[in-house]
Amino acid sequence: MPSLNFVLPHWLYWGTLVVLPLVAMYMVRRQRETGTSERVSLFIAYLFWLTAGFMGVHRLYLRSLWGFAFVPFFLAVLYVNVDIRDAREDVSRTRAAAETTHAAVHRIQPSPGVEVTPEVGARVQQAEAEAAAADADFAAATDELEKYRKISRWLAVILLVLVLADGILMPWLVRRANTREAAARAAHPPPLSAPVVTEQQRVEDPTRTMHTRVTDALEWLNVKVGVFVAYWCLISVFAYYYEVMARFVFNSPTNWVHESMFLMFGMLYMLSGAYAYREDQHVRVDVVYSHFSTRGKAIADIITSFFFFIFILTMLWTGYRFAADAVSLREVSFTEWAVQYWPVKLTIPIGAALMLLQGISKLIKDILILTGTRA
């Protein structure tokens, strides 16, 4: 297989973080508005075809056993790639040996006009024989490498033909899959049963079900930001998928995938904290808290909010200074990718500000519960 020398441009990295969640949110809203009942999506089918078509994943998504026809060719590519790596090492080893023997021949060659003794002539002949043998080994190793590369190219051509054929047939395959799914649902409708809610799933925080104009306005931004950054997890799936394929199929490992993903997850952690706080999803030890009444929980939350606001205000101020320095310096990473660091550090004060808004909203709700005011 050919090598991959692709390095993700900075503009594409930041553009994907902005555009992909917007597109995903639009598609989800459109599907909810149209109320489509089709279980197989043409977009998702093409997404699987584009990213993992050479493994037949798109066929498996369409519940077609023909997806397994791609597997032998893909496994053959992996097997041949192992041979290519070994053959490449043999080429490097034999090339070095050949260069060493030629250097030895050059060193022991007598100068012009110098009488060659039988002993020197024997050494020269031996060195030339060793050089010829090293050249033969290098030529054999080169031929072996080229043979494996030729096999790999033919396997790649076969996979490409299969993938392109399915790309043309994809609309018809999706329609057929949906028709088959609809017939199966009509023949065996799912049983109607009420969802079972366990004690573990019950709401612990009494303020989650409360709504006021002020608190809803404060939480609106946190909900939008939380839903927006949640779609970044999809990017990580495709990024690490690319890294695995590039490393093990194309023998082209990358450094930028790991750096881009840990920076993305750092930003996701900062920006989604307020949304997780609203949904009561932060880890806490509630051995005592869970036994309080609704009023008791409100009192406990009001008392502990003092420490919460100290922490958040400190984080907001120090994070602002930290991000301001990065923005003024237009800071970039110290790796060869040299991606911009200042947008990443800017999410620290932004995330703290969102947490502050959510903390104010929760405090208002706790006070309403304590005073018995109807929300």
N, C-alpha and C positions, 0 to 999 in steps of 0.2 A: 504494500500500500504506500502511496506517496506521503511525504512528511507534511505536517501542518505547521506553518509559521505565523499563524494568526495571533495578533495581540489586540485585545479589546480596546478600541479608542475611548478616550475619556468622555467625549460627547455622547457616545452610544451608551456608555454605562449610566451616566446621569439621566440621559433621555429615556432609557428603559425604566428606570426607577420612577419616572414621572408618568410616562405614557401608558405602560402596561397596566397599572392599577386602574387608570381611567377607562381604558378599553374593557377591562374585565368587569368593572362596575356597570358600565353601559350595557354589556351583553347580559349580565344577570338581571338588570332591571327590565331589559327588553323581553327576556324570556318569561319573567313574572307577569309582565303586562299582556303578552300574547297568550299566556297560559298553554303553551305547546305541550303535548303529551308524548312527543317523540323522545324515546330514551337514547337513541343513537344520534349524535350530533355530527354534522358534516365538518364543522370547524375542528372539533376534537379529533375526528378521524384523520383529517389532514395534518393536524398537529402531531399525532403519533406517526403518521407517514413520513413527515418531514424530519423528525428527530430520531426515530427508531424504526424506520421502514425497512432497513436492511436486516433487521431481526424479525420482521413479520409481526411486530407489535400491533400495527394498525389492523391486521387481519384478526388477531386475537381479540382486539376491542370489538370488532364486528362479529365475534363468535364464529369465526370461520377457521376450520382446522387447516386450511391451506397456509396459515401463518407458520406452521411447523416446517413447511418446505424451505423457508429462508434459513432455518437454524443450521442445517449441515454446511451451507456455504459460509455462514458467519463463523462457525467453529473451525472450518478449514482455514479461513483467513487468520484467526488467532493462532492456529497451529503453525502456519507458514511464517507468521511474524516472529514466532520463537526461533524458527530456523534462520530467519533473516538476521536476527540479533546475534545468533551464534556465528553465522557466516561473516557478519560484519566484524566481529572480534577476530576471526581467523584472518580476514583480509588485513586488518591493522597489525596483527602479530607477524604475518608473513612479509608485509611491506617493510616493517622495521627490521626483520631479519635480513631481507634482501639488501636494504640500504647499509646495514652493518657489514655484510660480506663484501659489497662493492667498495666500501671505505677501506676494508682490510686489504683488498687487491690493490687499491690505489697506493696504500702505504708501503707495501712490500715490493712494488714495481721498481726495478733498478733504474737509475738515472741513465740518460742516453750517453753512450760512450763508455759505460762501465762494464767490465767483463762480468758475465753471469756465470757463477759457479754452479756445478751440478746441484749442490745443496739448495742454493737460492732458487734455481729453476724448479726444483721439486716443490718448494714451498709456494712458488707462484702458481704452478699447475694445480696444487691442492686448493689454494685460495680461489682460483678461477672455477674449479669444479664445485666448490661449496657455493660460490655465487650463482653458478648455473642452476644448481639444485634449489637454491633459495628463490630464484626467479621462477622456476617451474612450480614451486609450491605457491608462490604469490599468484601466478596465472591460474592455477587450479582453484585457489580460494576465490579469486575474482569471478571465474566461470561459475562456481557454485553459488555465489551471491547473486549473480545475474539470473541464474536458473530459478532460484526462489522468488526473486523479484518478478520474473515473467509469470510464474504461477500465480503470485499474488495479484498481478494486474488482470489476469484473465478472470480470477474469482471476483475481483472488483467489477469488471465489466458485466459478468453474469448477474451480480446483485443489482447493479445499476439498471439493467434491462428489466428485471423483475419489478424493481421499485417504480420505474417510470411507467410500466404497464399498469400497475395498480393505481398510480396517480391519475391516469386517464380514466380508469374504470371506477374511481372512488365514488362519484355521485350515484352511479347505478348500484354499487355495493351497499351504500348507506340506505338507499330506498328499499332495497331487498331486505336488509337487516331490520328496518323499521316495520316493514310489512310482516315479517316473520315474528317480531316481538308483539305486534298488535294481535296477530292470530293466537299466539300463545296466551296472552292476557285474557282474550275473549273466551278461550277454552277453559282456562283455569284462573278465575278471578281471585285476587288475594282476599283472605278472610278479614272481616271488619272486627277490630278489637281495640279497646281503649288502651292508651299507652300506660305502662306501669311506671310510676314515679317512686323511686326508693327514698328512704330517709336521707341518704347521702346526697340526693339531688335537690332536696328542699332548700329554699332560700334561707340563709342564715342572717343576712343583713336586712333588717326591716325597711331600710330606706330605698331598696332597689325598686319597689313597687310604687313609690311615692312620686308624684309629678306636680310641679308648680310651674308657673310661667318663668320665674327667675331661674330655677334650677334646670329646667328643660333648655333654657337659652344657654346656660353655662355648659351643659353637657352636650349640646348639639355639635360643637366643634370637636370634642373628644371622640364622639361616636364616628364622625366623618373621618378623622385622622386615623383612628383605630382600624376601621374597615379598609381605608386606603393602604396602609402599610402592611395589612395582613396578606395582601396579594404578593408582597415581595417574596414570601416563602415559595411561590411558584417559580420565581427567578432562580432560586437556589437549586431547585430540582434540575432545571435545564443546564445551569452552570456546572454543577458537579457531574451531570451526565456527560457534558462535553469534555470535562477533564478526564473522566474514566475512558471514554472512547479515544481521545487524543493520546492518552498515555499507553493504553494496552492494544489499540487497533492500529494507530498510525505512528506509534513510537515517538510521540511528540508531547512530552509532559510540559505543563505550564506552571508559572508562578503567579500570574495575575488572577487566576480563578480563586485561589485560597484568599488572597488579600482582598479582592473585591467582595467576597462573601462575608468575611468576618467584619469588614467595615459596614456592610449592609445590615448584618444582624445587630451590630452595635447601635446603629441608627434606629432600627426597628424596636430594640429594647427600650430606648429612650422615649420614642414617640408613642409607643403603645402602652406605656405604664399607666397613663390616666384612664385609658379605656378599660384596662384590666382592673383598675381600682373601682371604676363605676360598676363593672360586672362582678365585683367581689371575688376576683380570681387570684389575688395575691396570697402567697403562702403565709399562714399565721398559726400560732398555737392557740386554739380556741377551746381548750379543755374546760376552762371556767366560763368563758364568754358564751359558749353554746347553751349553758344552763340558765342564763339570765332571761328575764322577761323582755318584752319589747321596750318598755320604759327603761329597764336596767341596762340594756344594750345601748340605748341612746345616751344615758348618763356616762357609761364607760367610754363611748366614742367621743363625747364632748371633752372629757378629762384628758384622754390620750391625744386629742387633736392638738393640744398645746405643743407636744413634742414633735408632732407631724409638721406643723407650720414652722417650727424652728429649723428642722432639717431641710424642708423644701425651700425656705427663704435663703438659707445658707447655700444650698445647691444652686439656686437661681443666681445669686450674686457672684459666687466663685465661678460658676459655669459661664456667666456673661463675660467676666474678665478673661477666662481661659479662651473662649471663642473669639473675643475681640482681638486678642493678640494674633490668633491664627488667621483671622480675616485680614488684618493690617499687613501681615507678612505674606499673604497668599501662600500659606504653608502647603507643601506637598510631601508625599511619603518619601522615605529614604531608599526605597527599592528601585529597581530598574523601570518599573511601571510608572512611578512618579505621579500617582493620582493625587488630586487635590484633597487635602486634609481639612481645610477650613469648613466645607459644608458638613462634614461629619461632626466636628466639634461644635458647630452651630446648633446641632440638635440637642445638646446638653441643656442650655438655657430654655430652648423651646419646649423640651419635654418637661422641665421643671415648672414652666409657666402653665402648661396644660394640667399637671398634677395639682398645682395651686388652685386652678379653677375648679377642678373636681373636688378638692378638699373643702373649698368654700361651699360648693353645692351640698356636699354631705353634711357639713356643719349646720347649714340652714335646715335641712330635713330633720336632723337630730333635735334641733331646738323646737321645731314644730311638733315632733313626737312628744318631747318633754312637756311642752305647754298645752298639749292636747288640741292644737289647732288643726282643723281639717285642711289637707293639702288638695 
